[in-house]
Amino acid sequence: PGEDRGGSYLYNSISSGLKPSPDKVFEASLNRVSHGDGIFGWGSDIAQAQWQAFNNLLDFLQKSNIKTIILLPPIAPTVLDTIAVSDKFGYVDGLRLKISETAAAFNMPLFDDHDLRFAGSTDCEFIDGAHPGAIAAKRMLLDMAVKDPDMRTRLKLSEIGWSIAHFKDRASTLAEEADFLMLGCKKAASIAPVPPALH
């Protein structure tokens, strides 16, 4: 695993089973949640300095006429549920509400995909506790298309819909995908992978 020049997370070696996942059954992610490590840091309220920096960035983007969307990325459902029953993450709900209000104030589209189950996603579509895989990402794109007419014109909806239908519960669109998180996920594609453009 690693990242390409654009910052995309590369994980084919893990999803294919060639390399072991560092987050089997989300053990590493859940351990970070229980210790407040990294992106799963504990807190009762939003850090005001960080919030002001975020607002300053939005103000700069708006004044520079740079089209901006705000995205709250998803977390794997099992990890999200563990966070929800903890008393260490009081800032989460307040942050989601405040971002919603701020997006409206700046007239910027907001896509709150923090809990992607509303779009049909499952643990099996995640690379690890904090990174959605290709199919979860396509569900996010489909949600954008439903909610934003401008985004709708920029996306190949037939290909996105086809991929979701034929690779559900998988993290990738590889011909072969292992149950690399050891969650008991059924990883067989419903048909041979031939995208609509090649029909």
Helices and strands as residue ranges (DSSP letters): E 2-3, E 9-10, H 12-15, G 24-26, H 27-35, G 38-40, H 48-63, E 70-72, H 77-84, H 91-105, E 110-112, G 116-119, G 123-125, E 126-128, E 131-132, H 134-147, H 149-154, H 157-166, G 196-198
